[in-house]
């Protein structure tokens, strides 16, 4: 019997996917085993249910099994930039921008990303060459895979620069593949997102109403960011405007405490929690509740960057006193209550879209439009309107709001300093160990050894 409709609801703590399937008009509840934690092989799919379970498995791999996508892409770039410090010497190589080529974190982000990409490419191949699926279902499944491929490559090229552009599951070919330029990687990212934008659902029906799988809006939001990063101001503005104008699904949270709660209207895409019922990010960065010893702490530069009266400082920062010293730490994610699921790890949210549009408008000379978008973010934080009145001051104002609004989220500060060409000036003034080549992480030495066609980044 052909599957007409398929919906998913995650069921914690077992990570099983409960699939609601309509079979020829007859509704049945089918329990599918938990998605495998092994990489999928190169297979050709012959039914929709297997495809859907495999796609869910891709999200599960990223959300549950890879530290890179659970917290490392937020924390490690925070050290490389000027957001985070660590009590102890565990992350000094990032803080001092002296990362060894054999560093575990650099290898983990690289390897985890390419593991996801292997699964993604396998789904694309298997669905493209499969049977037993309607054209619409086939395209939606491929669109989910291509969205994840774009997401992974966005971070790979921004962290490492030129990287292998792996688009097949041919291990022999991929093991000797050379690097593609960031420009070529971005071309693929844009193509993948445009396909996803055209073929994903407009709502969250694929994930039973929870915002835990990509929809058309997630593709649009990431596309707006990519256009901003590539200097396509007009398209960045257009995509961000499409997101901001989608009032039926999205609006800024009026209460800052709800920004990272499950499926709130500011959220565009989130990861569901694992069996613990809280985010692994919170588990990493929050001080131990018993020992009360600070670990991940905010730099004085970041703490001092908050304006007086900014409600984000009151809501998203916390502090403790240890041996007579006050330490501030990230407090966007607060819950460590087992099973509570009070927060979901948020990949994309609407506030970023206002800041994307503000920057794109400023770059195009739309002074009043940029001011209006900045003011939306400032006013939500309890601050008055921006005093910036020309292009230069507006771009600086956007950078300031991005620094505060998006701090310690998915490496935004690190990537902003690099893409705007300000890393040398800012980090060079703050760190005696900074050199211009530090803007890229090293290609992991294990990858260089395994593939002689890879070229190490300058400075390593």
Steps between C-alpha positions, in 0.01 A plus 500: 500500500634845411563738785306821454609696803770462760550687824754459775498561870810442708443292809745558783684340660531204263564718193249289314318663214126450510380525145138584433432348162189526287474188290231525230288711731540259797688660793734268686754560773829336412788485747834519322818394675731780612713642217827314474812668628701341220567680174255404231639316201447559133157350448212550263172555684182322402250651745426832662504378859863389480595831346325697771661300778841551342449877472401512866818306567708775340359755744549255786866454408562874510293574810592203716829346390734776388644745752582731209131568443394472862732771632852517348410732212370742762775467760825449306456805271402695811849432634661579164323836503460711813188357663615215720779414738548181698598453861797271447713438193275259310426737211806725504586396144179669380516797735861567397427418134776242492305191402720196429422311182423187702251676731207282596234770462609600150502133398161438664321785321652394167432128538150544641406729213622259235328211676172689472578583138554135417156418637347797320651403166388142548140614552513721190634211292261242643192716461593625154545144373226343712140404438169483685488875567299784357694782335401740776616266777823425313579870462421575866735226618779623272430855615546401866833339414615797293412741780719306741776485239487878462503547877808281546689658212424848628699424814769297330595774255474777758718316751755337267479696173549281193364151572420185299159536338367148546176443310503122456545187710791374289754435775787435260441831323434701814809371682727675248283803430675834508363822647249731337513873555256667735339662196431157347371367832266797532367437149405148609351627826281746313388238248412257780307763694310616196391141436404460865310827495297387200420152627471500879166542672396850598401383849638256757271210414804280431588517870149500651498875554831517686770711335753216499526432126566749224214658309492759223566777753814334634639489146403864449663609827826322426495631143467856633808441713697353210415792274615737776829313533557510124422871471177458305322775691184514289430128527592496870243774558238323289536166679503661845192703408320181401575360845407813691175531305389144580289613794289186502793296635763741627527795735757621749445375852400789721643321803872429465463202732298314236734541202649151533192313615356222281322609183455864601414741219850646478652158432550400138689175557593319821653170605297274723669395824631152564379275781635741762233755420735797497746647251854369492611861458361588843661188642836620370502868588301531822699477825463186704203559728667323793866601472410850372830527313495714184626340179376673181510870581439813297785734416503846660482645148166330437353580842600865465349518150146486644340841537352610830137394518533222243255232610704239315773535761252440779334204328781335299800543734549365849786517744654332800771603740792261535799571726392862519473554122173548312472289187231547235392203292255434212144465623290484187440132572419457866341162555679190623183337630485140387206434272370857512566590135468862603726612215594381152839571346422771244674504163311786331280773645321809377710762680793419272284576198437856620874550539571347159252738341635797695852433375388435143296821501789702642732362232249617237468846653150448643564695819147515639432135421817389678415718799152350524633144510767581757240670715277192501780303664605780734148579612432133576806514727367807681732746327425820315528554126840500335682831461681377188408717202737417215624185331823467696342549840206275408730214404679544832163500677399178327829339602439604860147360504615175340772472764248532782190335356676197354781457749615141558260370234645289219826694466337822377755735659800310358349482154390866508850620584640299210244582232505874577881513492523630857660196666854638476409836649278366779679183602845643429428768760370249754739207457879516488499157336288599199629473142311567176502132394307403815172587326489141375527186707757242385401209280524205743835324468333159484314614188819632339673167568207303360461714188813636334288733284404716798703817554550637851381853573765771525660546840479135610 
